[in-house]
Amino acid sequence: MDNSKINDSVGNQKSVTFFKSKWFYKISLTLIGVIGGYLYYYFIGCSTGSCPLKSNPWLMMAWGGLMAYLLTDLALSYFKK
């Protein structure tokens, strides 16, 4: 039997289980939160520059990513029950 076919099926099985894992959801939704934080900065933001969070795109991206991660973790723990 060809060993490369066995190795390919094991590798594909690991990648499929990663996409079903909780880490995939946490990472992907956190990245969506980071993008959402930047979009919030870009479209709404703070025009005067006196707002500590809204005037800095890096802080808004970190805030959006943190909120998305926490909400994802909360939702996954809620639906796990």
Secondary structure in CASP SS format (residue, H / E / C, confidence):
PFRMAT SS
TARGET T0000
AUTHOR 0000-0000-0000
METHOD secondary structure of the structure
MODEL  1
M C 1.00
D C 1.00
N H 1.00
S H 1.00
K H 1.00
I H 1.00
N H 1.00
D H 1.00
S H 1.00
V H 1.00
G H 1.00
N H 1.00
Q H 1.00
K H 1.00
S H 1.00
V H 1.00
T H 1.00
F H 1.00
F H 1.00
K C 1.00
S C 1.00
K H 1.00
W H 1.00
F H 1.00
Y H 1.00
K H 1.00
I H 1.00
S H 1.00
L H 1.00
T H 1.00
L H 1.00
I H 1.00
G H 1.00
V H 1.00
I H 1.00
G H 1.00
G H 1.00
Y H 1.00
L H 1.00
Y H 1.00
Y H 1.00
Y H 1.00
F H 1.00
I C 1.00
G C 1.00
C C 1.00
S C 1.00
T C 1.00
G C 1.00
S C 1.00
C C 1.00
P C 1.00
L C 1.00
K C 1.00
S C 1.00
N C 1.00
P H 1.00
W H 1.00
L H 1.00
M H 1.00
M H 1.00
A H 1.00
W H 1.00
G H 1.00
G H 1.00
L H 1.00
M H 1.00
A H 1.00
Y H 1.00
L H 1.00
L H 1.00
T H 1.00
D H 1.00
L H 1.00
A H 1.00
L H 1.00
S H 1.00
Y H 1.00
F H 1.00
K H 1.00
K C 1.00
END
